[in-house]
Amino acid sequence: MKLLIALLVLVFVATTTGAMSHHQADGRMKMCPPGGSTFTMAWSMSCSMRRRKRDIRFYEKRALVIPSIRQLQTICCQVGCNVEDLLAYCAPI
């Protein structure tokens, strides 16, 4: 019974604080503070998962200038980032 109550409280807190946001269905995750351990871990994991060949179509779609790594950290904290956002900052293999 205590486990059920604890689970319900956890779900309630998570949904009211936005931790389980239904608006971010595209895999975006807010990583705060900028440059913190969450960002560093996500960046490291996405770089280790990246494909050997770069997708040329990915670069053709980008019409804007890529922000600096510091700007990306702030963007990831404010609006969230997904794996594709972080892949552009991986060192070439």
Buried (B, 14 or more C-beta within 10 A) or exposed (E): EEEEEEEEEEEEEEEEEEEEBEEBEEEBBBBBEBBEEBBEEBBEEBBEEBEEEBEEEEEEEEEEEEBEEEEBBBBBBEEBBBBEBBBBBBEEE
